[in-house]
Amino acid sequence: MSDVHVSIYDSGDTARPAAGHAQQPPPPRANDTQVAGNHYKQFQIEPWDAIIDWNLGYLDGNAVKYLSRWRHKNGIEDLKKARHYIDKLLEVEQAKKS
């Protein structure tokens, strides 16, 4: 007996399921879930969406993340983390000018 691979999709068309198969619901969006806490769910715009929209990099994006949540998660510790990322960003940008 030969091994036969059966796909639920007709001829490789992943846009529609084959006859007789129920369409699978789309996977949940990342914005619909949050791992460990709900400190970002309270915002109308989630920080990572702003970071992407504003085309921020790693350092300034993390500073925005910590600044957005400091009142709702880790208080002064998050402010210090934001400052640390800003300090590093300043070093990097100042080095570019030297």
Biopython code that builds the backbone (N, CA, C, O; Angstrom):
import numpy as np
from Bio.PDB.StructureBuilder import StructureBuilder

atoms = [
    (1, "MET", "N", (0.841, -1.167, 0.000)),
    (1, "MET", "CA", (0.000, 0.000, 0.000)),
    (1, "MET", "C", (0.890, 1.236, 0.000)),
    (1, "MET", "O", (1.866, 1.286, 0.749)),
    (2, "SER", "N", (0.578, 2.227, -0.818)),
    (2, "SER", "CA", (1.397, 3.434, -0.894)),
    (2, "SER", "C", (0.874, 4.490, 0.065)),
    (2, "SER", "O", (-0.309, 4.530, 0.404)),
    (3, "ASP", "N", (1.809, 5.352, 0.492)),
    (3, "ASP", "CA", (1.417, 6.476, 1.326)),
    (3, "ASP", "C", (0.770, 7.527, 0.448)),
    (3, "ASP", "O", (1.316, 7.885, -0.595)),
    (4, "VAL", "N", (-0.374, 8.022, 0.851)),
    (4, "VAL", "CA", (-1.085, 9.034, 0.087)),
    (4, "VAL", "C", (-1.261, 10.260, 0.968)),
    (4, "VAL", "O", (-1.785, 10.175, 2.079)),
    (5, "HIS", "N", (-0.815, 11.403, 0.454)),
    (5, "HIS", "CA", (-0.982, 12.663, 1.177)),
    (5, "HIS", "C", (-2.289, 13.290, 0.726)),
    (5, "HIS", "O", (-2.478, 13.552, -0.462)),
    (6, "VAL", "N", (-3.189, 13.532, 1.664)),
    (6, "VAL", "CA", (-4.471, 14.138, 1.338)),
    (6, "VAL", "C", (-4.505, 15.528, 1.939)),
    (6, "VAL", "O", (-4.274, 15.698, 3.136)),
    (7, "SER", "N", (-4.790, 16.519, 1.117)),
    (7, "SER", "CA", (-4.898, 17.895, 1.571)),
    (7, "SER", "C", (-6.366, 18.259, 1.711)),
    (7, "SER", "O", (-7.203, 17.765, 0.955)),
    (8, "ILE", "N", (-6.681, 19.104, 2.655)),
    (8, "ILE", "CA", (-8.066, 19.558, 2.767)),
    (8, "ILE", "C", (-8.379, 20.632, 1.736)),
    (8, "ILE", "O", (-9.525, 21.070, 1.632)),
    (9, "TYR", "N", (-7.394, 21.057, 0.983)),
    (9, "TYR", "CA", (-7.589, 22.087, -0.026)),
    (9, "TYR", "C", (-7.515, 21.477, -1.415)),
    (9, "TYR", "O", (-6.697, 20.595, -1.672)),
    (10, "ASP", "N", (-8.379, 21.954, -2.315)),
    (10, "ASP", "CA", (-8.359, 21.516, -3.704)),
    (10, "ASP", "C", (-7.175, 22.122, -4.434)),
    (10, "ASP", "O", (-6.963, 23.331, -4.354)),
    (11, "SER", "N", (-6.422, 21.339, -5.122)),
    (11, "SER", "CA", (-5.343, 21.775, -6.014)),
    (11, "SER", "C", (-4.482, 22.907, -5.462)),
    (11, "SER", "O", (-4.114, 23.821, -6.201)),
    (12, "GLY", "N", (-4.165, 22.855, -4.199)),
    (12, "GLY", "CA", (-3.256, 23.846, -3.634)),
    (12, "GLY", "C", (-3.867, 25.203, -3.379)),
    (12, "GLY", "O", (-3.155, 26.120, -2.968)),
    (13, "ASP", "N", (-5.153, 25.368, -3.607)),
    (13, "ASP", "CA", (-5.807, 26.653, -3.387)),
    (13, "ASP", "C", (-6.068, 26.809, -1.903)),
    (13, "ASP", "O", (-6.987, 26.190, -1.366)),
    (14, "THR", "N", (-5.270, 27.628, -1.232)),
    (14, "THR", "CA", (-5.423, 27.799, 0.204)),
    (14, "THR", "C", (-6.457, 28.867, 0.543)),
    (14, "THR", "O", (-6.722, 29.121, 1.718)),
    (15, "ALA", "N", (-7.041, 29.492, -0.473)),
    (15, "ALA", "CA", (-8.022, 30.536, -0.222)),
    (15, "ALA", "C", (-9.384, 29.954, 0.156)),
    (15, "ALA", "O", (-10.157, 30.606, 0.858)),
    (16, "ARG", "N", (-9.691, 28.725, -0.305)),
    (16, "ARG", "CA", (-10.979, 28.125, 0.024)),
    (16, "ARG", "C", (-10.780, 26.645, 0.336)),
    (16, "ARG", "O", (-9.973, 25.972, -0.305)),
    (17, "PRO", "N", (-11.515, 26.147, 1.320)),
    (17, "PRO", "CA", (-11.375, 24.734, 1.664)),
    (17, "PRO", "C", (-12.039, 23.846, 0.619)),
    (17, "PRO", "O", (-12.922, 24.287, -0.116)),
    (18, "ALA", "N", (-11.604, 22.593, 0.563)),
    (18, "ALA", "CA", (-12.186, 21.621, -0.354)),
    (18, "ALA", "C", (-13.618, 21.334, 0.062)),
    (18, "ALA", "O", (-13.989, 21.526, 1.220)),
    (19, "ALA", "N", (-14.413, 20.877, -0.884)),
    (19, "ALA", "CA", (-15.803, 20.537, -0.610)),
    (19, "ALA", "C", (-15.876, 19.536, 0.535)),
    (19, "ALA", "O", (-15.086, 18.594, 0.604)),
    (20, "GLY", "N", (-16.831, 19.750, 1.428)),
    (20, "GLY", "CA", (-17.019, 18.818, 2.529)),
    (20, "GLY", "C", (-16.189, 19.134, 3.762)),
    (20, "GLY", "O", (-16.316, 18.447, 4.775)),
    (21, "HIS", "N", (-15.352, 20.145, 3.702)),
    (21, "HIS", "CA", (-14.532, 20.515, 4.850)),
    (21, "HIS", "C", (-14.949, 21.891, 5.355)),
    (21, "HIS", "O", (-15.119, 22.826, 4.573)),
    (22, "ALA", "N", (-15.108, 22.003, 6.646)),
    (22, "ALA", "CA", (-15.480, 23.289, 7.233)),
    (22, "ALA", "C", (-14.300, 24.249, 7.183)),
    (22, "ALA", "O", (-13.148, 23.852, 7.359)),
    (23, "GLN", "N", (-14.602, 25.498, 6.944)),
    (23, "GLN", "CA", (-13.541, 26.508, 6.923)),
    (23, "GLN", "C", (-13.035, 26.718, 8.343)),
    (23, "GLN", "O", (-13.819, 26.834, 9.285)),
    (24, "GLN", "N", (-11.724, 26.765, 8.481)),
    (24, "GLN", "CA", (-11.107, 26.982, 9.785)),
    (24, "GLN", "C", (-11.208, 28.463, 10.138)),
    (24, "GLN", "O", (-11.020, 29.323, 9.277)),
    (25, "PRO", "N", (-11.503, 28.761, 11.399)),
    (25, "PRO", "CA", (-11.519, 30.178, 11.779)),
    (25, "PRO", "C", (-10.102, 30.731, 11.709)),
    (25, "PRO", "O", (-9.132, 29.999, 11.907)),
    (26, "PRO", "N", (-9.986, 32.019, 11.427)),
    (26, "PRO", "CA", (-8.640, 32.599, 11.377)),
    (26, "PRO", "C", (-8.008, 32.546, 12.762)),
    (26, "PRO", "O", (-8.714, 32.572, 13.771)),
    (27, "PRO", "N", (-6.687, 32.472, 12.813)),
    (27, "PRO", "CA", (-6.029, 32.470, 14.130)),
    (27, "PRO", "C", (-6.276, 33.805, 14.822)),
    (27, "PRO", "O", (-6.500, 34.812, 14.151)),
    (28, "PRO", "N", (-6.237, 33.829, 16.156)),
    (28, "PRO", "CA", (-6.450, 35.104, 16.853)),
    (28, "PRO", "C", (-5.356, 36.101, 16.504)),
    (28, "PRO", "O", (-4.202, 35.723, 16.302)),
    (29, "ARG", "N", (-5.718, 37.355, 16.434)),
    (29, "ARG", "CA", (-4.747, 38.417, 16.174)),
    (29, "ARG", "C", (-3.924, 38.651, 17.433)),
    (29, "ARG", "O", (-4.422, 38.466, 18.544)),
    (30, "ALA", "N", (-2.701, 39.045, 17.273)),
    (30, "ALA", "CA", (-1.819, 39.298, 18.411)),
    (30, "ALA", "C", (-2.408, 40.371, 19.325)),
    (30, "ALA", "O", (-2.236, 40.299, 20.542)),
    (31, "ASN", "N", (-3.095, 41.360, 18.765)),
    (31, "ASN", "CA", (-3.688, 42.418, 19.585)),
    (31, "ASN", "C", (-4.877, 41.933, 20.417)),
    (31, "ASN", "O", (-5.296, 42.610, 21.356)),
    (32, "ASP", "N", (-5.422, 40.757, 20.073)),
    (32, "ASP", "CA", (-6.555, 40.221, 20.822)),
    (32, "ASP", "C", (-6.130, 39.480, 22.079)),
    (32, "ASP", "O", (-6.969, 39.151, 22.918)),
    (33, "THR", "N", (-4.845, 39.217, 22.218)),
    (33, "THR", "CA", (-4.348, 38.502, 23.386)),
    (33, "THR", "C", (-3.187, 39.270, 23.991)),
    (33, "THR", "O", (-2.540, 40.077, 23.322)),
    (34, "GLN", "N", (-2.936, 39.013, 25.248)),
    (34, "GLN", "CA", (-1.749, 39.579, 25.887)),
    (34, "GLN", "C", (-1.230, 38.567, 26.885)),
    (34, "GLN", "O", (-1.984, 38.031, 27.697)),
    (35, "VAL", "N", (0.049, 38.316, 26.818)),
    (35, "VAL", "CA", (0.689, 37.390, 27.733)),
    (35, "VAL", "C", (1.066, 38.150, 28.999)),
    (35, "VAL", "O", (1.687, 39.210, 28.930)),
    (36, "ALA", "N", (0.696, 37.617, 30.136)),
    (36, "ALA", "CA", (1.093, 38.155, 31.448)),
    (36, "ALA", "C", (0.613, 39.577, 31.689)),
    (36, "ALA", "O", (1.373, 40.531, 31.525)),
    (37, "GLY", "N", (-0.620, 39.714, 32.070)),
    (37, "GLY", "CA", (-1.131, 41.018, 32.471)),
    (37, "GLY", "C", (-2.023, 41.655, 31.422)),
    (37, "GLY", "O", (-2.224, 41.114, 30.335)),
    (38, "ASN", "N", (-2.549, 42.807, 31.772)),
    (38, "ASN", "CA", (-3.428, 43.516, 30.836)),
    (38, "ASN", "C", (-3.083, 45.006, 30.757)),
    (38, "ASN", "O", (-3.936, 45.825, 30.418)),
    (39, "HIS", "N", (-1.853, 45.348, 31.065)),
    (39, "HIS", "CA", (-1.445, 46.749, 31.125)),
    (39, "HIS", "C", (-1.460, 47.452, 29.778)),
    (39, "HIS", "O", (-1.478, 48.682, 29.743)),
    (40, "TYR", "N", (-1.454, 46.725, 28.668)),
    (40, "TYR", "CA", (-1.533, 47.376, 27.353)),
    (40, "TYR", "C", (-2.958, 47.385, 26.816)),
    (40, "TYR", "O", (-3.280, 48.199, 25.951)),
    (41, "LYS", "N", (-3.815, 46.499, 27.308)),
    (41, "LYS", "CA", (-5.164, 46.366, 26.771)),
    (41, "LYS", "C", (-6.020, 47.600, 27.047)),
    (41, "LYS", "O", (-7.028, 47.803, 26.369)),
    (42, "GLN", "N", (-5.654, 48.415, 28.008)),
    (42, "GLN", "CA", (-6.457, 49.584, 28.362)),
    (42, "GLN", "C", (-6.309, 50.727, 27.367)),
    (42, "GLN", "O", (-7.122, 51.651, 27.359)),
    (43, "PHE", "N", (-5.284, 50.672, 26.535)),
    (43, "PHE", "CA", (-5.026, 51.769, 25.605)),
    (43, "PHE", "C", (-5.859, 51.625, 24.342)),
    (43, "PHE", "O", (-6.094, 50.514, 23.868)),
    (44, "GLN", "N", (-6.304, 52.750, 23.799)),
    (44, "GLN", "CA", (-7.018, 52.730, 22.524)),
    (44, "GLN", "C", (-6.075, 52.276, 21.406)),
    (44, "GLN", "O", (-6.483, 51.556, 20.495)),
    (45, "ILE", "N", (-4.815, 52.702, 21.483)),
    (45, "ILE", "CA", (-3.782, 52.287, 20.526)),
    (45, "ILE", "C", (-2.706, 51.573, 21.329)),
    (45, "ILE", "O", (-2.139, 52.141, 22.262)),
    (46, "GLU", "N", (-2.429, 50.341, 20.968)),
    (46, "GLU", "CA", (-1.406, 49.594, 21.702)),
    (46, "GLU", "C", (-0.026, 50.149, 21.344)),
    (46, "GLU", "O", (0.218, 50.515, 20.194)),
    (47, "PRO", "N", (0.878, 50.212, 22.331)),
    (47, "PRO", "CA", (2.205, 50.775, 22.086)),
    (47, "PRO", "C", (2.920, 50.156, 20.897)),
    (47, "PRO", "O", (3.562, 50.877, 20.134)),
    (48, "TRP", "N", (2.830, 48.842, 20.714)),
    (48, "TRP", "CA", (3.563, 48.250, 19.586)),
    (48, "TRP", "C", (3.001, 48.716, 18.245)),
    (48, "TRP", "O", (3.745, 48.800, 17.268)),
    (49, "ASP", "N", (1.695, 49.024, 18.177)),
    (49, "ASP", "CA", (1.139, 49.560, 16.932)),
    (49, "ASP", "C", (1.669, 50.965, 16.670)),
    (49, "ASP", "O", (1.956, 51.313, 15.525)),
    (50, "ALA", "N", (1.803, 51.777, 17.722)),
    (50, "ALA", "CA", (2.386, 53.111, 17.564)),
    (50, "ALA", "C", (3.848, 53.000, 17.144)),
    (50, "ALA", "O", (4.302, 53.737, 16.268)),
    (51, "ILE", "N", (4.587, 52.082, 17.765)),
    (51, "ILE", "CA", (6.008, 51.887, 17.443)),
    (51, "ILE", "C", (6.175, 51.519, 15.973)),
    (51, "ILE", "O", (7.068, 52.031, 15.298)),
    (52, "ILE", "N", (5.319, 50.635, 15.482)),
    (52, "ILE", "CA", (5.372, 50.237, 14.075)),
    (52, "ILE", "C", (4.973, 51.407, 13.180)),
    (52, "ILE", "O", (5.657, 51.710, 12.203)),
    (53, "ASP", "N", (3.855, 52.068, 13.521)),
    (53, "ASP", "CA", (3.357, 53.175, 12.704)),
    (53, "ASP", "C", (4.362, 54.315, 12.628)),
    (53, "ASP", "O", (4.516, 54.941, 11.580)),
    (54, "TRP", "N", (5.043, 54.584, 13.730)),
    (54, "TRP", "CA", (6.011, 55.676, 13.778)),
    (54, "TRP", "C", (7.385, 55.253, 13.281)),
    (54, "TRP", "O", (8.313, 56.062, 13.252)),
    (55, "ASN", "N", (7.520, 53.990, 12.890)),
    (55, "ASN", "CA", (8.776, 53.458, 12.353)),
    (55, "ASN", "C", (9.943, 53.654, 13.329)),
    (55, "ASN", "O", (11.037, 54.060, 12.936)),
    (56, "LEU", "N", (9.685, 53.355, 14.616)),
    (56, "LEU", "CA", (10.726, 53.485, 15.625)),
    (56, "LEU", "C", (11.628, 52.268, 15.611)),
    (56, "LEU", "O", (11.236, 51.189, 15.167)),
    (57, "GLY", "N", (12.824, 52.455, 16.095)),
    (57, "GLY", "CA", (13.771, 51.364, 16.200)),
    (57, "GLY", "C", (13.678, 50.691, 17.557)),
    (57, "GLY", "O", (12.782, 50.974, 18.353)),
    (58, "TYR", "N", (14.620, 49.798, 17.802)),
    (58, "TYR", "CA", (14.629, 49.022, 19.038)),
    (58, "TYR", "C", (14.735, 49.912, 20.272)),
    (58, "TYR", "O", (13.964, 49.752, 21.218)),
    (59, "LEU", "N", (15.670, 50.834, 20.270)),
    (59, "LEU", "CA", (15.914, 51.651, 21.459)),
    (59, "LEU", "C", (14.765, 52.621, 21.742)),
    (59, "LEU", "O", (14.251, 52.654, 22.860)),
    (60, "ASP", "N", (14.359, 53.402, 20.754)),
    (60, "ASP", "CA", (13.278, 54.351, 20.991)),
    (60, "ASP", "C", (11.937, 53.639, 21.151)),
    (60, "ASP", "O", (11.072, 54.108, 21.891)),
    (61, "GLY", "N", (11.760, 52.516, 20.465)),
    (61, "GLY", "CA", (10.530, 51.734, 20.632)),
    (61, "GLY", "C", (10.380, 51.199, 22.043)),
    (61, "GLY", "O", (9.289, 51.244, 22.611)),
    (62, "ASN", "N", (11.468, 50.692, 22.617)),
    (62, "ASN", "CA", (11.405, 50.197, 23.986)),
    (62, "ASN", "C", (11.165, 51.339, 24.966)),
    (62, "ASN", "O", (10.442, 51.162, 25.947)),
    (63, "ALA", "N", (11.747, 52.490, 24.726)),
    (63, "ALA", "CA", (11.497, 53.639, 25.598)),
    (63, "ALA", "C", (10.005, 53.984, 25.585)),
    (63, "ALA", "O", (9.419, 54.228, 26.640)),
    (64, "VAL", "N", (9.394, 54.006, 24.410)),
    (64, "VAL", "CA", (7.955, 54.278, 24.302)),
    (64, "VAL", "C", (7.154, 53.215, 25.054)),
    (64, "VAL", "O", (6.200, 53.539, 25.762)),
    (65, "LYS", "N", (7.539, 51.957, 24.902)),
    (65, "LYS", "CA", (6.838, 50.866, 25.584)),
    (65, "LYS", "C", (6.849, 51.085, 27.096)),
    (65, "LYS", "O", (5.803, 51.016, 27.742)),
    (66, "TYR", "N", (8.021, 51.346, 27.657)),
    (66, "TYR", "CA", (8.115, 51.531, 29.103)),
    (66, "TYR", "C", (7.418, 52.807, 29.566)),
    (66, "TYR", "O", (6.807, 52.820, 30.634)),
    (67, "LEU", "N", (7.501, 53.875, 28.782)),
    (67, "LEU", "CA", (6.811, 55.106, 29.152)),
    (67, "LEU", "C", (5.293, 54.932, 29.124)),
    (67, "LEU", "O", (4.584, 55.520, 29.939)),
    (68, "SER", "N", (4.802, 54.131, 28.194)),
    (68, "SER", "CA", (3.356, 53.960, 28.087)),
    (68, "SER", "C", (2.777, 53.156, 29.241)),
    (68, "SER", "O", (1.607, 53.330, 29.581)),
    (69, "ARG", "N", (3.552, 52.297, 29.840)),
    (69, "ARG", "CA", (2.997, 51.395, 30.846)),
    (69, "ARG", "C", (3.380, 51.707, 32.286)),
    (69, "ARG", "O", (2.896, 51.042, 33.202)),
    (70, "TRP", "N", (4.225, 52.689, 32.509)),
    (70, "TRP", "CA", (4.791, 52.860, 33.848)),
    (70, "TRP", "C", (3.738, 53.066, 34.931)),
    (70, "TRP", "O", (3.913, 52.581, 36.049)),
    (71, "ARG", "N", (2.662, 53.763, 34.634)),
    (71, "ARG", "CA", (1.618, 54.002, 35.644)),
    (71, "ARG", "C", (0.802, 52.751, 35.963)),
    (71, "ARG", "O", (0.160, 52.675, 37.011)),
    (72, "HIS", "N", (0.827, 51.784, 35.071)),
    (72, "HIS", "CA", (-0.056, 50.626, 35.189)),
    (72, "HIS", "C", (0.670, 49.315, 35.475)),
    (72, "HIS", "O", (0.025, 48.290, 35.697)),
    (73, "LYS", "N", (1.998, 49.333, 35.472)),
    (73, "LYS", "CA", (2.714, 48.081, 35.695)),
    (73, "LYS", "C", (3.782, 48.216, 36.770)),
    (73, "LYS", "O", (3.543, 47.830, 37.914)),
    (74, "ASN", "N", (4.939, 48.746, 36.443)),
    (74, "ASN", "CA", (6.067, 48.717, 37.380)),
    (74, "ASN", "C", (6.494, 50.077, 37.919)),
    (74, "ASN", "O", (7.553, 50.186, 38.537)),
    (75, "GLY", "N", (5.701, 51.101, 37.700)),
    (75, "GLY", "CA", (5.983, 52.415, 38.279)),
    (75, "GLY", "C", (7.356, 52.964, 37.925)),
    (75, "GLY", "O", (7.763, 52.948, 36.763)),
    (76, "ILE", "N", (8.060, 53.444, 38.929)),
    (76, "ILE", "CA", (9.361, 54.096, 38.742)),
    (76, "ILE", "C", (10.365, 53.176, 38.050)),
    (76, "ILE", "O", (11.211, 53.651, 37.293)),
    (77, "GLU", "N", (10.284, 51.877, 38.297)),
    (77, "GLU", "CA", (11.196, 50.935, 37.624)),
    (77, "GLU", "C", (11.071, 51.043, 36.106)),
    (77, "GLU", "O", (12.078, 51.020, 35.398)),
    (78, "ASP", "N", (9.831, 51.162, 35.597)),
    (78, "ASP", "CA", (9.648, 51.312, 34.147)),
    (78, "ASP", "C", (10.161, 52.658, 33.656)),
    (78, "ASP", "O", (10.672, 52.743, 32.539)),
    (79, "LEU", "N", (10.038, 53.712, 34.458)),
    (79, "LEU", "CA", (10.608, 55.005, 34.071)),
    (79, "LEU", "C", (12.126, 54.913, 33.952)),
    (79, "LEU", "O", (12.723, 55.484, 33.039)),
    (80, "LYS", "N", (12.742, 54.192, 34.881)),
    (80, "LYS", "CA", (14.198, 54.006, 34.823)),
    (80, "LYS", "C", (14.593, 53.191, 33.596)),
    (80, "LYS", "O", (15.616, 53.471, 32.972)),
    (81, "LYS", "N", (13.794, 52.191, 33.246)),
    (81, "LYS", "CA", (14.085, 51.402, 32.045)),
    (81, "LYS", "C", (13.971, 52.275, 30.800)),
    (81, "LYS", "O", (14.809, 52.194, 29.901)),
    (82, "ALA", "N", (12.929, 53.111, 30.747)),
    (82, "ALA", "CA", (12.767, 54.013, 29.600)),
    (82, "ALA", "C", (13.967, 54.943, 29.486)),
    (82, "ALA", "O", (14.497, 55.159, 28.396)),
    (83, "ARG", "N", (14.392, 55.493, 30.626)),
    (83, "ARG", "CA", (15.555, 56.391, 30.634)),
    (83, "ARG", "C", (16.812, 55.666, 30.171)),
    (83, "ARG", "O", (17.639, 56.246, 29.466)),
    (84, "HIS", "N", (16.962, 54.406, 30.559)),
    (84, "HIS", "CA", (18.129, 53.625, 30.158)),
    (84, "HIS", "C", (18.178, 53.476, 28.631)),
    (84, "HIS", "O", (19.234, 53.631, 28.017)),
    (85, "TYR", "N", (17.023, 53.174, 28.029)),
    (85, "TYR", "CA", (16.976, 53.068, 26.565)),
    (85, "TYR", "C", (17.239, 54.419, 25.901)),
    (85, "TYR", "O", (17.906, 54.481, 24.869)),
    (86, "ILE", "N", (16.726, 55.484, 26.479)),
    (86, "ILE", "CA", (16.975, 56.822, 25.924)),
    (86, "ILE", "C", (18.449, 57.188, 26.056)),
    (86, "ILE", "O", (19.027, 57.765, 25.135)),
    (87, "ASP", "N", (19.065, 56.858, 27.195)),
    (87, "ASP", "CA", (20.498, 57.112, 27.370)),
    (87, "ASP", "C", (21.320, 56.392, 26.305)),
    (87, "ASP", "O", (22.250, 56.967, 25.739)),
    (88, "LYS", "N", (20.979, 55.140, 26.034)),
    (88, "LYS", "CA", (21.704, 54.384, 25.007)),
    (88, "LYS", "C", (21.469, 54.996, 23.627)),
    (88, "LYS", "O", (22.398, 55.099, 22.826)),
    (89, "LEU", "N", (20.236, 55.399, 23.351)),
    (89, "LEU", "CA", (19.932, 56.037, 22.075)),
    (89, "LEU", "C", (20.726, 57.325, 21.907)),
    (89, "LEU", "O", (21.227, 57.608, 20.819)),
    (90, "LEU", "N", (20.845, 58.103, 22.973)),
    (90, "LEU", "CA", (21.662, 59.322, 22.927)),
    (90, "LEU", "C", (23.118, 59.001, 22.613)),
    (90, "LEU", "O", (23.743, 59.674, 21.792)),
    (91, "GLU", "N", (23.656, 57.976, 23.264)),
    (91, "GLU", "CA", (25.045, 57.568, 22.989)),
    (91, "GLU", "C", (25.231, 57.201, 21.516)),
    (91, "GLU", "O", (26.193, 57.625, 20.876)),
    (92, "VAL", "N", (24.299, 56.411, 20.992)),
    (92, "VAL", "CA", (24.407, 55.954, 19.600)),
    (92, "VAL", "C", (24.319, 57.149, 18.659)),
    (92, "VAL", "O", (25.119, 57.259, 17.730)),
    (93, "GLU", "N", (23.376, 58.031, 18.881)),
    (93, "GLU", "CA", (23.198, 59.171, 17.993)),
    (93, "GLU", "C", (24.333, 60.178, 18.097)),
    (93, "GLU", "O", (24.736, 60.766, 17.093)),
    (94, "GLN", "N", (24.858, 60.383, 19.315)),
    (94, "GLN", "CA", (25.993, 61.290, 19.480)),
    (94, "GLN", "C", (27.248, 60.718, 18.825)),
    (94, "GLN", "O", (28.048, 61.470, 18.268)),
    (95, "ALA", "N", (27.430, 59.409, 18.882)),
    (95, "ALA", "CA", (28.584, 58.776, 18.233)),
    (95, "ALA", "C", (28.535, 58.958, 16.709)),
    (95, "ALA", "O", (29.579, 59.058, 16.064)),
    (96, "LYS", "N", (27.354, 59.002, 16.149)),
    (96, "LYS", "CA", (27.214, 59.204, 14.704)),
    (96, "LYS", "C", (27.685, 60.594, 14.287)),
    (96, "LYS", "O", (28.133, 60.786, 13.156)),
    (97, "LYS", "N", (27.586, 61.554, 15.189)),
    (97, "LYS", "CA", (27.965, 62.935, 14.878)),
    (97, "LYS", "C", (29.431, 63.225, 15.126)),
    (97, "LYS", "O", (29.931, 64.278, 14.731)),
    (98, "SER", "N", (30.135, 62.292, 15.784)),
    (98, "SER", "CA", (31.540, 62.534, 16.079)),
    (98, "SER", "C", (32.439, 62.003, 14.976)),
    (98, "SER", "O", (33.661, 62.124, 15.062)),
]
sb = StructureBuilder()
sb.init_structure("model")
sb.init_model(0)
sb.init_chain("A")
sb.init_seg("    ")
for serial, (resi, resn, name, xyz) in enumerate(atoms, 1):
    if name == "N":
        sb.init_residue(resn, " ", resi, " ")
    sb.init_atom(name, np.array(xyz, "f"), 0.0, 1.0, " ", f" {name:<3s}", serial, name[0])
structure = sb.get_structure()
